[in-house]
Amino acid sequence: MQMVLEYAWLIPVFPLVGAILNGLLGKRLGKPFVSFVGVGTVAAAFAGAVATLLALRGTAGGVFTKDLFAWIPLGTPPGGGFSANFDAPVGYLIDPLSVVMVLVVTGVGLLIHLYSVGYMAHDPDYSRYFTYLNLFAASMLTLVMANNFLLMFVGWEGVGLCSYLLIGFWYEKESAAAAGKKAFLVNRVGDFGFVLGMLFLFSVFGTLRFTDINQSAQQFHQAGLLTTGMATLIALLLFVGATGKSAQLPLWVWLPDAMEGPTPVSALIHAATMVTAGVYMIARANALYALAPAASAVVALVGALTALFAATIALTQYDLKRVLAYSTISQLGLMFLAVGVGAYTAGIFHLMTHAFFKGLLFLAAGSVMHALGNKIDLREMGQLHRYLPATHRTFQIGWLAIAGFPLLAGWWSKDEILAGALHVQAHAWWASGPLLYGIGLVVTLLTAFYMSRAYYLAFHSNQRLDAHTEAHLHESPPVMTGPLWILAGLSAVAGIVLAGPVLLGRESLIGAYLHPVWEPARHILGHEAAHPPLPTLLGLMAVATAVALAGILAARRAYREPAFAAPEPAERRLGAWWRFFDQKWHIEQGYHALFVRGGTRLSDYLAGPVDQGSIDGAVNGIGRAVEVMGEGLRRLQGGYVRGYAFSVLIGVVVVMAYFVIR
């Protein structure tokens, strides 16, 4: 078993090798080779993840870390001076948290790779697609397996680069190219905060290793080396990075436009990989956030407000993929709410279940697009359950799971988050438990309603297909429907298996497994998160279930049978609020006015006095000075010996004068 952990570093190497092989040889050797390498390397990584899970169970302490080699070794200079002993190794950390993340990334990632074989079969850039997809998986695995912040940042930037490449995969479309650039630029804003946070971390701890920071944070705090103010500053700077990567307020604007990429890319980015990186990072630095209650309160409040904000926008969307995109932003908000209140297990559990049902929903949406000739507008669907039985049944399970239907995966994890929010301790009044719980309950209602609206408009309601589309409707091939059924099964049973004991008053399996990871925060706070007694917990679950069912039934009544007509029922009821939500609360317009138009006007203004006046003036002045100097020197070079002799005399006099004066 120890040998398995020693070679766990191969897990991210497998898809990296796949990216290299497909990038160099894929075009030449054809699609069968690309498919085998692309899917096979991720399958090998998943097998390694399962083996690592089994091997870790026999490890003392449940933690294994190893440095492969020194990457940036810095020591104290021979003559002294400012430089702490510092090393940023290429090394990995295997513990229950990283194992859960690796299993999610490789497991869901494998299904998305397999699905892509059918979905992208006729794309001329098939090998380029799988090169990027494999590189994305390798980057994400580096992120979650790294044993220090700096190596995590390499994976962090790697998934940012791959998101740019995959979102803009069809770069000949102007909208896709613009969406890729938007994602890349917005993430750079967040990454600036992440880098500053790392610098402050190193200035305090002299290391960037996760285990060293978590284990010594309380001692540093008690010794006065890490003040509450410094801990809060570092935690907030790291959270700025998380808001960019995980599309939280105010850096959410890139994620809806990411729908311009191929649908499997949307599933990979939104379900199992990139957008969950921020949640993972905060959970990994749990001791730091435990020492910064104000920063934790900010995380919880921003998460709650983002969840509410995105849910209201999802109500108004007609593009099925955009409904799911705003749903992702909203669900990520709930995860941040969980880790912000200290319910780390609930946050990671929801991350896992979300990977199952959101990956399923995106892939099912891709199956709908495959059947309808890339149409994705809900106003052009209806009655699809008659034509796409497998897609319909699997989408139905994903819809009920995210809506919070009893016993499905989302029901368990969402209820744990709500319970943790209500019983949060030691937070500011502006992030109190009742406030966060109330927002979470409203988000639960909205989620159930807008997902039910999308389901009924697509698969029921009246048929709105044109004759040509209806004539060519067909179910997706088994290579696409197979992953749908697997994800549907996980969405149905994962909650019961991992959290079922909660109903009996015992700790959940996922809670018991992740329990040791939160020991640093629990030692500081005295608890991971306040756990209500069983009767209270059952009462809270009943309330959340009633709210979710109310949202489902309201959407069923409004959209299942009536013929679709604009304005639709929700638009008629909400009136001006609908338009406000549809305009994304006018936030994106404000960004465009401030940063795009404002930046353009500023550059136009500066072009005159700064660019043309100062910069061009300086360059032109230097040019004229050189020209005048050259003209003067040209006259000295007249070809007369007496002129040259006079120049030598002047030089001798100048040199002698210099030495005399000196």
C-alpha positions in Angstrom: 0.0 0.0 0.0 2.9 2.3 0.8 4.2 1.8 -2.8 0.9 3.0 -4.2 1.2 6.2 -2.3 4.8 6.6 -3.4 3.7 6.6 -7.0 0.6 8.7 -6.6 2.4 11.5 -8.5 1.6 9.5 -11.7 -2.1 10.5 -11.4 -1.6 13.9 -13.0 1.2 12.7 -15.2 -1.1 10.2 -17.1 -3.4 12.9 -18.7 -0.3 15.1 -19.2 1.2 12.4 -21.3 -2.1 12.1 -23.1 -2.0 15.8 -23.9 1.6 15.5 -25.3 0.9 12.5 -27.4 -2.3 13.8 -28.9 -0.8 17.2 -29.5 2.2 15.8 -31.3 0.8 12.7 -33.0 -3.0 13.0 -32.9 -3.5 14.7 -36.2 -1.2 12.2 -38.0 -2.5 9.0 -36.4 -6.2 9.8 -36.5 -9.3 9.7 -34.3 -9.0 6.1 -33.0 -5.6 6.9 -31.6 -6.8 10.2 -30.1 -9.8 8.6 -28.5 -7.7 5.7 -27.0 -5.1 8.1 -25.6 -7.5 10.8 -24.5 -9.9 8.5 -22.7 -7.3 5.9 -21.7 -5.0 8.2 -19.8 -7.8 9.7 -17.8 -9.0 6.1 -17.1 -5.5 5.3 -15.8 -5.6 8.4 -13.6 -9.0 7.3 -12.2 -7.6 3.8 -11.5 -4.7 5.4 -9.7 -7.2 7.6 -7.6 -9.1 4.5 -6.5 -5.9 2.7 -5.6 -4.8 5.7 -3.6 -8.1 5.8 -1.7 -7.6 2.2 -0.7 -3.9 2.7 0.2 -4.5 5.7 2.4 -6.8 3.7 4.7 -3.8 1.8 5.9 -1.6 4.9 6.5 -1.0 6.1 10.0 -2.7 9.4 10.5 -4.4 9.2 7.1 -1.9 11.7 5.6 0.9 11.1 3.2 3.1 13.8 1.7 6.2 13.5 -0.4 8.5 16.0 -2.2 9.6 14.8 -5.6 12.3 17.4 -6.2 13.3 20.9 -5.2 11.8 23.4 -7.5 12.7 26.9 -6.1 15.3 26.3 -3.3 16.3 29.6 -1.6 18.7 29.7 1.3 20.5 32.4 3.3 23.2 34.0 1.3 26.8 33.4 2.4 27.3 37.0 3.6 23.9 37.1 5.4 21.3 39.5 4.4 17.5 39.2 3.9 16.5 35.7 2.8 14.7 33.1 4.7 15.3 29.4 4.1 12.6 28.6 1.7 11.8 25.8 -0.7 8.9 25.4 -3.1 9.1 21.7 -3.9 7.3 19.8 -6.6 5.5 17.5 -4.1 2.1 16.1 -3.4 -0.2 15.7 -0.4 -2.5 12.7 0.0 -5.2 13.1 2.6 -9.0 12.5 2.7 -9.7 15.9 1.1 -7.3 15.5 -1.8 -8.5 11.9 -2.4 -12.1 13.1 -2.6 -11.1 15.8 -5.0 -9.0 13.5 -7.2 -11.8 10.9 -7.3 -14.3 13.6 -8.4 -11.9 15.1 -11.0 -10.9 11.8 -12.6 -14.3 10.0 -12.2 -16.5 12.7 -13.6 -13.7 13.8 -16.0 -13.5 10.3 -17.4 -17.2 10.2 -18.2 -16.9 13.6 -19.9 -14.0 12.4 -22.0 -15.9 9.3 -23.0 -19.0 11.4 -23.8 -16.8 13.7 -25.9 -15.9 10.8 -28.2 -19.4 10.8 -29.5 -20.2 14.5 -29.2 -17.1 15.7 -31.0 -16.8 12.8 -33.5 -17.3 15.0 -36.6 -15.2 18.0 -35.5 -12.2 18.5 -37.7 -10.1 19.6 -34.7 -10.7 16.4 -32.7 -7.1 15.9 -31.7 -6.7 19.5 -30.6 -9.8 19.2 -28.5 -8.6 16.1 -26.6 -5.1 17.7 -26.2 -6.7 20.6 -24.3 -9.1 18.4 -22.4 -6.2 16.1 -21.2 -4.1 19.2 -20.3 -7.1 20.6 -18.3 -7.4 17.3 -16.3 -3.6 17.3 -15.6 -3.7 20.9 -14.4 -6.7 20.3 -12.1 -5.1 17.3 -10.6 -1.9 19.2 -10.0 -4.0 21.9 -8.2 -5.7 19.4 -5.8 -2.6 17.2 -5.1 -0.1 19.9 -4.5 1.4 20.1 -1.0 2.1 23.8 -1.1 0.4 27.0 -2.3 2.9 27.8 -5.0 2.6 24.4 -6.8 -1.2 24.8 -6.4 -0.9 28.1 -8.2 0.7 26.3 -11.1 -2.3 24.1 -11.5 -4.5 27.2 -10.8 -3.0 29.0 -13.7 -3.0 25.8 -15.8 -6.8 25.4 -15.6 -7.1 29.2 -16.3 -5.1 28.7 -19.5 -7.0 25.6 -20.6 -10.3 27.3 -19.9 -9.3 30.1 -22.3 -8.3 27.5 -24.9 -11.5 25.4 -24.5 -14.0 28.2 -24.2 -12.6 29.8 -27.4 -12.1 26.3 -29.0 -14.2 27.4 -32.0 -12.2 30.6 -32.3 -13.5 31.4 -35.8 -16.7 32.5 -34.0 -16.2 36.0 -32.7 -18.4 35.3 -29.7 -16.3 32.3 -28.7 -13.0 34.1 -29.0 -14.3 37.0 -27.0 -15.7 34.7 -24.3 -12.3 33.0 -24.0 -10.5 36.3 -23.6 -13.1 37.5 -21.0 -12.6 34.4 -18.9 -8.8 34.7 -19.1 -8.8 38.4 -18.1 -11.3 38.2 -15.3 -9.4 35.3 -13.7 -6.2 37.4 -13.9 -7.9 39.9 -11.6 -8.6 37.3 -9.0 -5.1 35.8 -9.4 -3.5 39.1 -8.4 -5.2 38.8 -5.0 -4.0 35.2 -4.8 -0.4 36.1 -5.4 -0.5 38.9 -2.8 -2.0 36.4 -0.3 0.9 34.0 -0.9 3.5 36.7 -0.4 2.0 37.7 2.9 1.7 34.0 3.9 5.4 33.5 3.2 6.3 36.8 5.1 4.6 35.4 8.2 5.3 31.6 8.1 8.4 31.4 6.0 6.8 28.5 4.1 3.9 27.8 1.7 3.3 24.2 2.7 -0.3 23.5 3.7 0.5 21.1 6.5 3.1 23.6 8.1 0.7 26.5 7.9 -2.3 24.7 9.3 -0.4 23.1 12.1 1.5 26.2 13.2 -1.2 28.8 12.6 -2.5 28.8 16.2 1.0 28.9 17.7 1.9 31.8 15.5 -1.3 33.6 16.5 -0.7 33.0 20.2 2.9 34.2 19.9 1.8 37.4 18.2 3.6 36.5 14.9 0.2 36.2 13.1 -2.2 38.9 14.3 -5.9 38.7 13.6 -5.6 41.6 11.2 -2.9 39.9 9.2 -4.8 36.6 9.1 -7.9 38.5 7.9 -5.9 40.3 5.2 -4.4 37.0 3.9 -7.7 35.2 4.0 -9.4 38.0 2.1 -6.7 38.2 -0.5 -6.9 34.4 -1.1 -10.7 34.8 -1.3 -10.3 37.4 -4.1 -8.5 34.6 -6.0 -11.3 32.2 -5.2 -14.0 34.7 -6.4 -12.3 34.8 -9.8 -11.8 31.1 -10.3 -15.2 30.2 -8.8 -17.2 33.0 -10.4 -18.5 34.7 -7.3 -19.5 38.4 -6.9 -18.0 40.6 -8.2 -16.0 38.4 -10.6 -18.8 36.2 -11.9 -19.2 37.7 -15.4 -17.0 35.2 -17.3 -18.8 32.0 -16.5 -22.1 32.5 -18.4 -20.1 33.3 -21.5 -18.1 30.1 -21.1 -21.1 28.4 -22.7 -19.6 29.3 -26.1 -17.3 26.3 -25.8 -18.4 22.7 -26.6 -20.9 21.4 -24.2 -18.6 18.7 -22.6 -16.2 21.6 -21.8 -19.1 23.3 -20.0 -19.7 20.2 -18.0 -16.0 19.8 -17.2 -15.5 23.5 -16.2 -18.8 23.9 -14.3 -19.1 20.5 -12.6 -15.9 18.8 -11.6 -12.9 21.0 -12.1 -12.1 24.7 -12.4 -14.9 26.4 -10.7 -14.6 24.3 -7.5 -11.0 25.2 -7.1 -11.8 28.2 -4.9 -14.0 26.2 -2.5 -11.2 23.6 -2.3 -8.6 26.2 -1.5 -10.5 27.8 1.3 -11.3 24.3 2.8 -7.6 23.5 2.5 -6.6 26.6 4.5 -9.2 26.0 7.2 -6.9 27.0 10.1 -6.2 30.3 8.6 -9.9 31.1 8.1 -10.7 29.9 11.6 -8.3 32.6 12.9 -10.0 35.3 10.7 -13.7 35.2 11.6 -14.4 38.5 9.8 -12.9 37.0 6.6 -15.0 33.9 7.1 -18.1 36.0 7.5 -17.3 37.8 4.2 -16.9 34.4 2.5 -20.3 33.2 3.8 -22.1 36.5 3.0 -20.6 36.8 -0.5 -21.5 33.2 -1.2 -25.1 33.6 0.0 -25.6 36.8 -2.0 -24.0 35.2 -5.1 -26.3 32.2 -4.8 -29.4 34.5 -4.6 -28.2 36.8 -7.4 -27.5 34.0 -9.9 -30.7 32.2 -9.0 -32.8 35.2 -9.9 -31.0 35.6 -13.3 -31.5 31.9 -14.0 -35.3 32.5 -13.8 -35.3 34.6 -16.9 -33.0 32.6 -19.2 -34.2 30.7 -22.3 -30.8 29.2 -23.3 -30.8 25.9 -21.5 -27.0 26.0 -21.1 -27.2 29.5 -19.6 -29.8 28.3 -17.1 -27.3 25.7 -16.0 -24.5 28.2 -16.0 -26.2 30.6 -13.6 -27.3 27.6 -11.6 -23.6 26.7 -11.3 -22.8 30.2 -10.0 -25.7 29.9 -7.5 -24.6 26.4 -6.3 -21.0 27.5 -5.9 -22.4 30.4 -3.7 -23.9 27.8 -1.4 -20.6 26.0 -1.2 -18.9 29.2 -0.2 -21.7 29.8 2.3 -20.9 26.4 3.8 -17.1 26.8 4.1 -17.6 30.4 5.3 -19.7 29.2 8.3 -17.2 26.4 9.1 -19.4 23.6 7.7 -16.5 22.3 5.6 -17.8 18.8 5.3 -21.1 20.1 4.0 -19.3 22.3 1.4 -17.1 19.5 0.1 -20.1 17.1 0.1 -22.1 19.5 -2.0 -19.1 20.0 -4.3 -19.1 16.2 -4.9 -22.9 15.8 -5.4 -23.0 19.0 -7.6 -20.3 17.4 -9.8 -22.6 14.4 -10.3 -25.9 16.1 -11.0 -24.5 19.2 -12.8 -22.3 17.1 -15.0 -25.3 15.1 -15.8 -27.4 18.1 -16.6 -24.8 19.7 -18.9 -24.2 16.4 -20.8 -28.0 15.9 -21.1 -28.2 19.4 -22.5 -25.5 18.4 -25.0 -27.6 15.4 -25.9 -30.6 17.6 -26.6 -28.4 19.9 -28.8 -27.1 16.8 -30.6 -30.7 15.8 -31.4 -31.9 19.2 -32.3 -29.1 20.3 -34.6 -27.4 22.5 -31.9 -30.6 24.3 -30.9 -30.6 25.2 -27.3 -33.5 27.7 -26.9 -36.2 26.5 -24.6 -38.8 28.3 -26.7 -38.0 26.0 -29.6 -38.5 22.7 -27.7 -41.4 20.9 -26.0 -42.5 17.3 -25.8 -38.9 16.0 -26.1 -39.7 13.1 -23.7 -41.4 11.4 -26.6 -38.3 11.4 -28.8 -35.4 11.3 -26.4 -36.3 8.7 -23.7 -32.8 8.1 -22.3 -31.9 11.8 -22.3 -35.3 12.7 -20.7 -35.0 10.1 -17.9 -31.5 11.0 -17.0 -32.1 14.8 -17.1 -35.2 14.2 -14.9 -33.0 12.6 -12.2 -30.5 15.5 -12.4 -33.3 18.1 -12.2 -34.8 16.5 -9.1 -31.4 16.1 -7.5 -30.5 19.8 -7.8 -34.0 20.9 -6.9 -33.7 19.1 -3.6 -36.2 16.2 -4.1 -36.1 13.9 -1.0 -33.3 11.3 -0.8 -31.6 12.3 -4.0 -28.0 13.6 -3.8 -28.7 17.4 -3.7 -31.3 17.0 -0.9 -28.7 15.7 1.5 -25.8 18.1 0.8 -28.0 21.2 0.5 -29.8 20.5 3.8 -26.4 20.1 5.6 -25.4 23.6 4.3 -28.7 25.1 5.5 -28.3 23.5 8.9 -24.7 24.7 9.2 -25.7 28.3 8.2 -28.5 28.5 10.8 -26.3 27.4 13.7 -23.2 29.3 12.8 -21.3 30.8 15.8 -19.2 33.9 16.3 -20.0 35.7 13.1 -20.8 39.3 12.6 -24.4 40.5 12.8 -24.3 41.2 9.0 -23.6 37.5 8.4 -25.7 36.0 11.2 -27.1 32.5 11.1 -30.8 33.4 10.6 -29.9 35.8 7.7 -27.7 33.3 5.9 -30.3 30.5 6.5 -33.1 32.7 5.2 -31.1 33.5 2.0 -30.3 29.8 1.6 -34.0 28.9 1.9 -35.0 31.5 -0.8 -32.2 30.1 -3.1 -33.7 26.6 -2.5 -37.1 27.8 -3.6 -35.8 29.6 -6.7 -33.5 26.7 -7.7 -36.4 24.2 -7.6 -38.6 26.6 -9.6 -36.2 27.6 -12.4 -34.9 24.1 -12.9 -38.4 22.8 -13.0 -39.3 25.5 -15.5 -36.4 24.4 -17.8 -37.4 20.8 -17.5 -41.1 21.3 -18.3 -40.4 23.7 -21.2 -37.9 21.3 -22.8 -39.5 17.9 -22.2 -43.3 18.7 -21.7 -45.4 21.8 -22.4 -46.6 22.1 -26.0 -44.4 21.1 -28.9 -42.6 24.0 -30.6 -40.3 22.1 -32.9 -40.1 23.0 -36.6 -40.9 20.3 -39.1 -37.3 19.9 -40.2 -36.0 19.5 -36.7 -38.8 17.1 -35.7 -38.0 14.9 -38.8 -34.4 14.5 -37.8 -34.8 14.0 -34.1 -32.9 11.0 -32.7 -31.5 9.8 -29.4 -27.8 10.1 -28.8 -25.5 7.1 -29.3 -24.6 4.8 -26.4 -21.2 6.4 -26.0 -23.1 9.6 -25.0 -26.0 8.1 -23.1 -23.8 5.6 -21.1 -22.1 8.4 -19.1 -25.6 10.0 -18.5 -26.9 6.8 -16.9 -23.8 6.5 -14.7 -24.1 10.1 -13.5 -27.8 9.6 -13.0 -27.1 6.6 -10.7 -24.6 8.6 -8.7 -27.0 11.5 -8.4 -29.6 9.1 -7.1 -27.7 7.1 -4.5 -24.6 9.1 -3.5 -26.5 11.0 -0.8 -28.0 7.9 0.7 -24.7 6.0 0.8 -22.6 8.9 2.1 -25.0 10.7 4.4 -27.7 8.2 5.2 -26.6 7.6 8.8 -27.4 11.2 9.7 -31.1 10.2 9.8 -30.2 7.8 12.6 -28.4 10.4 14.6 -24.9 9.2 13.6 -22.1 10.9 11.7 -22.3 10.6 7.9 -19.7 8.5 6.1 -18.4 11.5 4.3 -18.2 13.4 7.6 -16.3 10.7 9.3 -13.9 10.4 6.4 -13.1 14.1 6.2 -13.1 14.6 9.9 -9.3 14.6 10.4 -8.8 17.3 7.7 -10.6 19.9 9.8 -8.7 19.2 13.0 -6.7 22.5 12.8 -9.8 24.6 12.5 -11.7 22.5 15.0 -8.9 22.9 17.5 -9.0 26.7 17.1 -12.8 27.1 17.2 -13.7 24.1 19.4 -16.0 22.8 16.6 -16.1 22.3 12.9 -19.7 23.7 12.6 -22.5 23.6 15.1 -24.5 20.5 14.6 -28.1 20.7 15.7 -29.7 17.8 17.6 -31.5 15.2 15.5 -35.1 16.4 16.1 -34.0 19.9 15.0 -32.1 18.6 12.0 -35.1 16.6 10.9 -37.3 19.7 11.3 -34.9 21.8 9.2 -34.9 19.0 6.5 -38.7 19.0 6.5 -38.8 22.8 6.0 -36.2 22.7 3.2 -38.1 19.8 1.5 -41.4 21.7 1.7 -39.8 24.7 0.1 -38.3 22.7 -2.7 -41.5 20.8 -3.4 -43.4 24.1 -3.5 -41.0 25.4 -6.2 -41.4 22.2 -8.2 -45.2 22.2 -8.0 -45.5 25.9 -8.9 -43.4 25.4 -12.0 -45.3 22.2 -12.9 -48.6 24.1 -12.7 -47.3 27.0 -14.8 -45.4 25.1 -17.5 -46.2 21.4 -17.8 -49.5 21.6 -19.7 -50.2 25.2 -20.9 -49.1 26.2 -24.4 -46.0 28.4 -24.3 -46.7 32.0 -25.1 -44.9 35.2 -24.3 -45.0 36.8 -21.8 -44.7 33.5 -19.9 -46.3 33.0 -16.4 -43.2 34.0 -14.4 -42.7 37.1 -16.5 -46.3 38.2 -16.0 -46.1 37.7 -12.3 -42.7 39.4 -11.7 -43.2 42.3 -14.2 -40.5 44.9 -13.7 -38.5 42.5 -11.5 -38.3 40.1 -14.4 -36.7 42.8 -16.6 -34.3 43.7 -13.7 -33.2 40.1 -13.3 -33.0 39.6 -17.1 -30.6 42.6 -17.2 -28.4 40.8 -14.6 -29.3 43.5 -12.0 -27.5 46.0 -14.5 -24.2 44.9 -13.0 -22.7 43.7 -16.2 -23.8 47.0 -17.9 -22.1 48.9 -15.2 -18.9 46.9 -15.7 -19.0 47.6 -19.4 -19.5 51.3 -18.9 -16.8 51.5 -16.3 -14.1 49.3 -17.6 -14.7 49.0 -21.4 -16.1 52.4 -22.4 -14.4 54.1 -19.5 -11.1 52.5 -20.4 -11.5 53.4 -24.0 -12.2 57.1 -23.2 -9.3 57.2 -20.8 -7.0 55.8 -23.4 -8.3 58.3 -26.0 -7.8 61.1 -23.6 -4.2 60.1 -22.7 -3.3 59.5 -26.4 -3.0 63.2 -26.9 -1.0 64.7 -24.0 0.8 61.5 -22.9 1.3 59.4 -26.0 1.7 62.1 -28.7 2.8 65.0 -26.5 5.2 63.3 -24.0 6.2 59.9 -25.4 6.3 60.8 -29.1 7.7 64.2 -28.3 10.6 62.6 -26.3 11.3 60.1 -29.1 11.2 62.7 -31.8 13.3 65.1 -29.7 16.0 62.5 -29.3 15.9 61.9 -33.0 16.4 65.6 -33.8 19.2 65.8 -31.3 21.0 62.9 -32.9 20.5 64.5 -36.3 22.0 67.9 -35.1 24.9 66.1 -33.5 25.5 64.1 -36.6 25.5 67.2 -38.7 28.1 68.8 -36.4 30.3 65.8 -36.5 30.0 65.6 -40.2 31.6 69.0 -40.5 34.5 68.0 -38.4 35.2 65.1 -40.8 36.3 67.4 -43.6 39.3 65.4 -44.8 41.9 68.1 -43.9 44.9 66.9 -41.9 45.1 70.2 -40.0 41.5 69.7 -38.7 42.4 66.2 -37.4 45.6 67.6 -35.8 43.5 70.3 -34.1 41.1 67.7 -32.8 43.9 65.7 -31.3 45.3 68.8 -29.6 42.0 69.7 -28.1 41.7 66.1 -26.8 45.1 66.2 -25.2 44.3 69.6 -23.5 41.1 68.2 -22.1 42.7 65.1 -20.7 45.6 67.1 -19.1 43.1 69.6 -17.7 41.1 66.8 -16.1 44.2 65.3 -14.3 45.4 68.8 -13.2 42.0 69.7 -11.7 41.7 66.3 -10.1 
